[in-house]
């Protein structure tokens, strides 16, 4: 299993509106992209100095599934918006073994 985690910091301009828009677009992806097994999108409520604004956690069967997601047109549409409305992102991809 492959876990893909991405955190985003949004630009101040229309921040709440853009967070809601990106969240909705991300949450629509599981029904559009077969290899995407699960997805959770969270919005930060603490707003601390260290906080990012939004986190995405998604799960795939394997690295090939992650790659299929990465290049899928529906994902690329969200990526284009994210590039416009964010100032920073961080990512971690890791393999999780079966217990």
URNOR-V496845 format. One record per residue. N is the residue number from 1. RES is the residue in three letters. SS is DSSP state (~ for helix, > for strand, _ for the rest). OMEGA is omega as a letter, one per 20 degrees, with the letter a starting at -180 (none if undefined). NEAR is the number of other C-alpha atoms within 10 Angstrom. Layout:
n = [N	N]
res = [RES	RES]
ss = [SS	SS]
omega = [OMEGA	OMEGA]
near = [NEAR	NEAR]
This chain:
n = [1	2	3	4	5	6	7	8	9	10	11	12	13	14	15	16	17	18	19	20	21	22	23	24	25	26	27	28	29	30	31	32	33	34	35	36	37	38	39	40	41	42	43	44	45	46	47	48	49	50	51	52	53	54	55	56	57	58	59	60	61	62	63	64	65	66	67	68	69	70	71	72	73	74	75	76	77	78	79	80	81	82	83	84	85	86	87	88	89	90	91	92	93	94	95	96	97	98	99]
res = [UNK	UNK	UNK	UNK	UNK	UNK	UNK	UNK	UNK	UNK	UNK	UNK	UNK	UNK	UNK	UNK	UNK	UNK	UNK	UNK	UNK	UNK	UNK	UNK	UNK	UNK	UNK	UNK	UNK	UNK	UNK	UNK	UNK	UNK	UNK	UNK	UNK	UNK	UNK	UNK	UNK	UNK	UNK	UNK	UNK	UNK	UNK	UNK	UNK	UNK	UNK	UNK	UNK	UNK	UNK	UNK	UNK	UNK	UNK	UNK	UNK	UNK	UNK	UNK	UNK	UNK	UNK	UNK	UNK	UNK	UNK	UNK	UNK	UNK	UNK	UNK	UNK	UNK	UNK	UNK	UNK	UNK	UNK	UNK	UNK	UNK	UNK	UNK	UNK	UNK	UNK	UNK	UNK	UNK	UNK	UNK	UNK	UNK	UNK]
ss = [_	>	>	>	>	>	>	>	>	>	_	_	_	_	~	~	~	~	~	~	~	~	~	~	~	~	~	_	~	~	~	_	_	_	_	>	>	>	>	>	>	>	>	_	_	_	_	_	_	_	_	_	_	>	>	>	>	>	>	>	_	_	~	~	~	~	~	~	~	~	~	_	~	~	~	~	~	~	~	~	~	~	~	~	~	>	>	>	>	>	>	>	>	>	>	_	_	_	_]
omega = [r	r	a	a	r	r	a	r	a	r	a	a	r	a	a	r	a	r	a	a	r	r	a	r	r	a	r	a	a	r	a	a	a	a	a	a	r	r	r	r	a	r	a	r	a	r	r	r	a	a	r	a	a	r	r	r	a	a	a	r	a	a	r	r	r	a	r	r	a	a	a	a	r	r	a	r	r	r	a	r	a	r	r	a	a	r	a	r	r	a	r	r	r	r	a	a	r	a	none]
near = [14	19	19	16	18	15	20	21	19	22	16	11	10	10	15	13	10	19	21	13	14	18	19	13	16	19	14	14	18	15	11	13	16	12	19	18	15	14	18	13	17	12	17	11	10	10	10	9	6	7	13	19	23	20	20	18	17	19	22	22	15	14	16	12	18	20	12	16	21	13	10	14	13	16	18	13	12	17	15	10	14	20	12	11	19	18	12	14	16	11	12	10	15	12	14	12	7	5	3]
